[in-house]
C-alpha cells in the first residue's frame, strides 16, 4: 500500500484557536506559531471553560473506566475461579470474553457513531457497560459471569471510539485538543495501573465481586452526567453503512484477537489457534479488497494512505504491544524470581502510574515545542532505551529499584507516545470522519495490548530458565521499539511547510 507523501503540517506547534466548537473545521496553522506558555497552552489561547472541563471529565472518566476494566480483575482470577467453580484453563475466558467484543467491534461502532450519532452510541455503550458490570458482580455461575464480561466488552467497543471522536470534535486542533488528549492519555495509562493496584486491595478486603462493583459505580456516576453535557454530532449526509466491510473487519478482528489471546496461554500449536489466526488474516485481507470496491467504504483507503494515519498507527501499535509485554514479564519476574507479593508488585507499578500522570501534565508542552510527529518518534526511542536498561535485572534485591526506575521512566515515554500518536492520526481529519480516525486509533490500541504478550511473553513462560526468558523478551522488545522509532521518524518526515518547522 502506497504511503501518501504530500506535505503535512501536523508536527508544527499548535496555533492558538478560538472557542472550541463541535462543528467547526480544524483551525489552520498560524504562520508564526507562538511558543507554549507555562501551562502548556499557547499565549493567547483560551482556557477551557467550566462546561469544557465538565465535558472532558465525562469523556475521560468513561475512558478511565474502560482502562480500569482491562486490569482490575487480573489479580482476582484465582478467587473468582474458586467461587464460581472455573478451572484454571477456563479463567482465560474472563479476559478473552471482554477482549473479543471490545476489540472486534471498535471500527464498526466508530463508524456507526459517525453516521448515526456519536453521543447516542456513547450513551448506549455506557448503559450496556453499567448493566453488564452489575451482571458480572452478581454472577451466579460461569455462564452468567462470562455473559457479563462479553457485554462489558461490547459496551466498551461503543464507548471508546465515540468518546474519543466526541473529544476530538469538541476540542479543535491546537492547544485545546493537545491538552484534552494529554489528559485522556494520562488517565488511560493510569487506569490500567490503578486497576492492578485496586484489584489486589479490593479482592483482599471485599472479594473478587468488588472489582466488578467498582465498574458499576463508575458507570452510575458518568451516565447521568453525560446527556446534558455532550453535544450530538454525526456525518451530515448520513450515507448507508458498508455492511460487507463491517462483516469482514469485525469477524476478522474477532478471529485474530481470539487466536492471539488463546495463544498467550496455550501457545500457537493448538488447532483452534491456527485456524482462527489464518481465518482472521484472510478476512482482514478480504476487508481491504471489499473497501477498495465499495462506493461508501467503512474505512477510506485514501485515509489509510495518509502518512500521518499509517505511520501514526504503526507507532501506536508498537508502543502499546511492547509496553504491555514489559508489564507482563516484569510481573512474573518480580513475583517468581524476586519473591515480591502481589501487593508489593502493585506498588512497583503504582510508581509507574504516578510518573505517567507527571508525563501527561507535560505532554502538551512537549508536543507544542517539538510537534506530535517528533514527539512520537522521540518517545518511542526513549521507551526502547529504557526497556534495554532492564536487561541489567538479576536476582539481587537491588533489582527492584532498577525495575521500578526503568519501567516508570519508560512509561513516561510510553505516555508521550500515546498522546502524540493520537494527535498524529487525527490531525487534519475532517469532523465527519473523526469517528473513523479514532476508531483506527483505538483498534490499534486494543490489538496492540492483545498482540504483544502472545508474540513475546510466551518466550518467558515457556523458557526453562525464567530469568533468561525474561532477558530474551526484554531484548527483543527493546529492539522492536527502537527500530520502530527510526521507521516512524523517517516515515513521518516531510517537506517543510510554509511557516512551519520541518517534520
Residue pairs with C-beta under 8 A, 6 or more apart in sequence:
1 301
1 304
1 305
1 310
2 305
3 305
3 307
3 310
3 311
3 491
4 302
4 305
4 306
4 307
4 310
5 307
5 494
6 307
6 494
7 494
7 495
7 497
8 306
8 307
8 308
8 427
8 428
8 492
8 494
8 497
8 503
9 29
9 428
9 497
9 500
10 308
10 371
10 372
10 373
10 423
10 424
10 427
10 428
11 370
11 371
11 372
11 373
11 374
11 424
11 492
11 500
11 501
11 503
12 29
12 33
12 371
12 497
12 500
12 501
13 33
13 34
13 35
13 36
13 42
13 368
13 369
13 371
13 501
14 29
14 33
14 42
14 173
14 174
14 175
14 177
14 178
14 367
14 368
15 27
15 28
15 29
15 30
15 33
15 42
15 174
16 30
16 34
16 42
16 43
16 44
16 45
16 174
16 175
17 27
17 45
17 46
17 172
17 173
17 174
17 175
17 176
18 27
18 46
19 46
19 49
20 48
20 52
20 170
20 171
20 172
20 176
21 172
22 169
22 170
22 231
22 233
22 431
23 169
23 233
23 431
24 172
24 431
25 430
25 431
26 172
26 173
26 174
26 427
26 428
27 172
27 173
27 174
29 497
29 499
29 500
30 499
31 498
31 499
32 499
33 42
33 500
34 42
34 43
34 44
35 42
35 43
35 368
35 369
36 42
36 43
36 175
36 364
36 365
36 368
36 369
37 43
40 175
40 178
40 179
40 182
40 361
40 362
40 363
40 364
40 365
40 368
41 47
41 175
41 179
41 364
41 368
42 174
42 175
42 368
45 174
45 175
45 176
46 176
48 56
48 176
48 179
51 229
52 170
52 171
52 176
54 225
54 229
55 166
55 170
55 229
55 230
56 167
56 171
56 180
56 183
56 184
57 225
58 222
58 225
58 226
58 229
58 230
59 163
59 164
59 166
59 167
59 184
59 230
60 183
60 184
60 187
61 187
61 218
61 221
61 222
62 122
62 126
62 159
62 163
62 222
62 226
63 159
63 160
63 163
63 164
63 184
63 187
63 188
63 191
64 187
64 188
64 190
64 191
64 218
65 129
65 159
65 191
65 215
65 218
65 219
65 222
66 102
66 129
66 156
66 159
66 160
66 191
67 187
67 188
67 189
67 190
67 191
67 192
67 195
68 191
68 192
68 194
68 195
68 198
68 214
68 215
68 218
69 98
69 152
69 156
69 195
69 215
70 98
70 191
70 192
70 195
70 449
71 191
71 192
71 193
71 195
71 196
71 199
72 195
72 196
72 198
72 199
72 202
72 211
72 214
72 215
73 80
73 94
73 95
73 199
73 208
73 211
73 212
74 95
74 195
74 196
74 199
75 196
75 199
75 200
75 203
75 342
75 346
76 199
76 202
76 203
76 208
76 211
77 91
77 94
77 208
79 203
79 207
79 208
80 86
80 91
80 94
80 145
80 208
81 87
81 88
81 90
81 91
83 207
83 208
84 139
84 141
84 142
84 145
85 141
85 142
86 94
86 142
89 265
90 142
92 261
92 262
92 264
92 265
93 146
93 149
94 145
94 146
94 149
95 261
96 257
96 258
96 261
96 262
97 146
97 149
97 150
97 153
98 149
98 150
98 152
98 153
98 156
99 153
99 257
99 261
99 446
99 450
100 150
100 153
100 254
100 257
100 258
100 261
101 150
101 151
101 153
101 154
101 156
101 157
101 254
102 152
102 153
102 154
102 156
102 157
102 160
102 446
103 153
103 157
103 253
103 254
103 257
103 443
103 446
103 447
103 450
104 157
104 250
104 251
104 253
104 254
104 257
105 154
105 157
105 158
105 250
106 157
106 160
106 161
106 253
106 439
106 442
106 443
106 446
107 161
107 249
107 250
107 253
107 298
107 299
107 436
107 439
107 440
107 443
108 157
108 246
108 249
108 250
108 298
109 121
109 125
109 157
109 158
109 161
109 162
109 439
110 161
110 162
110 165
110 435
110 436
110 438
110 439
110 440
110 442
110 443
111 241
111 242
111 246
111 298
111 299
111 435
111 436
111 439
112 121
112 241
112 435
113 120
113 121
113 122
113 158
113 161
113 162
113 165
113 234
113 435
114 165
114 234
114 235
114 432
114 433
114 434
114 435
114 436
115 234
115 235
115 238
115 239
115 241
116 234
116 238
117 232
117 233
117 234
118 162
118 165
118 166
118 169
118 232
118 233
118 234
118 435
119 162
119 166
119 226
119 227
119 230
119 231
119 232
119 233
120 232
121 158
121 162
122 158
122 159
122 162
122 163
122 166
122 226
122 230
123 223
123 226
123 227
123 230
124 158
125 154
125 155
125 156
125 157
125 158
125 159
125 162
126 155
126 159
126 219
126 222
126 223
126 226
127 155
127 219
127 223
128 151
128 154
128 155
128 158
129 151
129 152
129 155
129 156
129 159
129 215
129 219
130 155
130 215
130 216
130 219
130 220
130 223
131 151
132 147
132 148
132 149
132 150
132 151
132 152
132 154
132 155
133 148
133 152
133 212
133 213
133 215
133 216
133 219
134 148
134 212
134 216
135 144
135 147
135 148
135 151
136 145
136 148
136 149
136 152
136 212
136 215
137 148
137 209
137 212
137 213
137 216
138 144
138 209
139 145
139 148
148 212
152 215
160 442
161 435
161 438
161 439
161 441
161 442
161 443
162 435
164 184
164 422
164 438
164 441
164 442
165 233
165 434
165 435
165 437
165 438
165 439
166 230
166 231
166 233
167 177
167 180
167 181
167 184
168 177
168 181
168 426
168 434
168 437
168 438
169 233
169 431
169 434
170 180
170 231
171 177
171 179
171 180
173 427
173 428
175 364
175 368
177 423
178 363
178 364
178 367
178 368
178 419
178 423
179 364
181 363
181 419
181 422
181 423
182 360
182 361
182 363
182 364
182 367
182 419
183 360
184 419
184 422
185 360
185 363
185 415
185 418
185 419
185 422
186 356
186 357
186 359
186 360
186 361
186 363
186 415
186 419
187 360
188 418
189 353
189 356
189 360
189 411
189 414
189 415
189 418
190 353
190 356
190 357
190 360
193 349
193 350
193 352
193 353
193 356
194 353
196 346
196 349
197 346
197 347
197 349
197 350
197 353
198 211
198 214
199 211
199 346
200 342
200 343
200 346
201 343
201 346
202 210
202 211
202 214
203 210
203 211
204 343
233 431
235 432
235 433
236 432
239 296
240 296
241 296
241 298
242 290
242 291
242 294
242 296
242 297
242 298
244 290
244 294
245 287
245 290
245 291
245 294
245 297
245 298
245 299
246 298
248 283
248 284
248 286
248 287
248 290
249 283
249 284
249 287
249 298
249 299
251 283
252 279
252 280
252 281
252 282
252 283
252 284
252 286
252 287
253 280
253 284
253 443
253 447
254 280
255 276
255 277
255 279
255 280
255 283
256 276
256 277
256 280
256 281
256 284
256 447
257 280
257 446
257 447
257 450
258 276
258 280
259 272
259 273
259 274
259 276
259 277
259 280
260 277
260 450
260 451
260 454
260 455
261 450
261 454
262 270
262 272
262 273
262 276
263 270
263 273
263 277
263 454
263 458
264 453
264 454
264 457
264 458
266 273
267 273
267 458
267 462
268 274
268 277
268 454
287 299
288 301
290 297
291 297
291 298
291 299
291 300
291 301
292 301
298 436
299 436
299 440
300 433
300 436
303 309
303 429
303 433
303 436
303 437
304 310
306 428
307 491
307 492
307 494
308 373
308 424
308 425
308 427
308 428
308 492
309 425
309 429
309 437
309 440
310 491
311 424
311 487
311 488
311 491
311 492
312 376
312 421
312 424
312 425
312 488
312 492
313 421
313 425
313 440
313 441
313 444
314 484
314 487
314 488
314 491
315 376
315 377
315 380
315 417
315 420
315 421
315 424
315 484
315 488
316 417
316 418
316 421
316 422
316 425
316 441
316 444
316 445
316 448
317 444
317 447
317 448
317 451
318 380
318 448
318 480
318 481
318 484
318 488
319 379
319 380
319 383
319 414
319 417
319 418
319 421
319 448
319 481
320 418
320 444
320 445
320 448
320 449
320 452
321 447
321 448
321 449
321 451
321 452
321 455
322 383
322 387
322 452
322 456
322 477
322 480
322 481
323 383
323 410
323 411
323 414
323 452
324 448
324 449
324 452
324 453
325 452
325 453
325 455
325 456
325 457
325 473
325 477
326 387
326 390
326 407
326 410
326 474
326 477
327 349
327 407
328 452
328 453
328 457
328 460
329 456
329 457
329 460
329 469
329 470
329 473
329 474
330 348
330 390
330 403
330 407
330 470
331 345
332 460
332 461
332 466
332 470
333 393
333 403
333 466
333 467
333 470
334 340
334 344
334 345
334 348
334 400
334 403
335 341
335 342
335 345
336 466
337 395
337 466
337 467
337 470
338 395
338 397
338 399
338 400
340 348
340 400
348 400
348 403
348 404
348 407
349 407
351 404
351 408
352 404
352 407
352 408
352 411
353 411
354 408
355 408
355 409
355 411
355 412
356 411
356 412
356 414
356 415
358 412
359 411
359 412
359 413
359 415
359 416
360 415
360 419
363 375
363 415
363 416
363 419
363 420
364 419
366 375
366 416
367 375
367 419
367 420
367 423
370 378
371 501
371 503
372 420
372 421
372 423
372 424
372 427
373 420
373 424
373 489
373 492
373 493
373 503
374 489
374 503
375 416
375 417
375 419
375 420
376 416
376 417
376 420
376 421
376 424
376 488
376 492
377 485
377 486
377 488
377 489
377 492
378 416
378 485
379 413
379 414
379 415
379 416
379 417
379 420
380 413
380 417
380 481
380 482
380 484
380 485
380 488
381 413
381 481
381 482
381 485
382 409
382 410
382 412
382 413
382 416
383 410
383 413
383 414
383 417
383 481
384 478
384 479
384 480
384 481
384 482
384 484
384 485
385 478
385 482
386 406
386 407
386 409
386 410
386 413
387 406
387 410
387 474
387 477
387 478
387 481
388 474
388 475
388 478
388 482
389 402
389 406
390 402
390 403
390 406
390 407
390 474
390 478
391 471
391 474
391 475
391 478
392 399
392 402
393 399
393 402
393 403
393 467
393 470
393 471
393 474
394 467
395 467
421 441
422 438
422 441
424 492
425 437
425 440
425 441
426 434
426 437
426 438
426 441
429 436
429 437
456 473
456 476
456 477
457 473
459 469
459 472
459 473
459 476
460 466
460 469
460 470
460 472
460 473
461 469
462 469
463 469
463 472
492 503
493 502
493 503
494 502
494 503
495 502
496 502
496 503
